[in-house]
Amino acid sequence: MERIHACQTLVTASDVVYRAEIWGDQRHDGRWEGWVRFIPPDGRGILSTSRETTQPNRQALIYWATGLEPVYLEGAFERAGGGRTPAT
């Protein structure tokens, strides 16, 4: 398990600003899974989605991660249990 990408987009909920990071792990078949983690300033209460993507290799996962738009992260935040918030 490793951090693949730190997103520039911040997500705010209840006056807490979370930074979004894409994490990934290589599967036994060589493909890579990726998910999104939302980290608050104090580092406690991290929210995480389930698998958001499966890519053929690490480079493809990096490519996917760097193309995520704020609206995607907004939906991922909801899927992680963070509620409905605007991405900033």
JOQUITA-V353943 format. One record per backbone hydrogen bond with DSSP energy under -1.0 kcal/mol. CO is the residue of the C=O (numbers start at 1). NH is the residue of the N-H. If there is no record, write none. Layout:
BEGIN
co: [CO	CO]
nh: [NH	NH]
END
This chain:
BEGIN
co: [2	5	10	11	13	16	18	19	20	21	22	22	23	24	25	27	31	32	33	34	34	35	36	37	38	39	40	47	53	55	57	58	59	60	61	62	64	65	69	70	71	72	73	74	75	76	77	78	86]
nh: [24	22	88	18	16	13	11	39	7	37	4	5	35	2	33	30	27	55	25	52	53	23	49	21	47	19	43	38	34	32	61	62	63	64	65	66	67	68	73	74	75	76	77	78	79	80	82	81	12]
END
